[in-house]
Amino acid sequence: MISIQNLGTSLRVAGPDGWTEEFAASPANQSSRYQAATTHDAVVIDGREALLMKKGSTPLTCRR
């Protein structure tokens, strides 16, 4: 299970094995695409789904 917390202009994502990562809106003026500055991992929000893309891993689709 993955937890995504909306912080307004950013997201905090927590994974099942204890990792957490902050994602800033990318570009800054929108609310559906987010990217982590250090890893370049990304999250795309589309309605009730989120696509999590981490380098070296298969993209994960998450649903509410």
Buried (B, 14 or more C-beta within 10 A) or exposed (E): EEEBEEEEEBBEBBBEEEEEBBBBBBEEEEEEBBBBEEEEBBBBBEEEEBBBBBEEEEEEEBEE
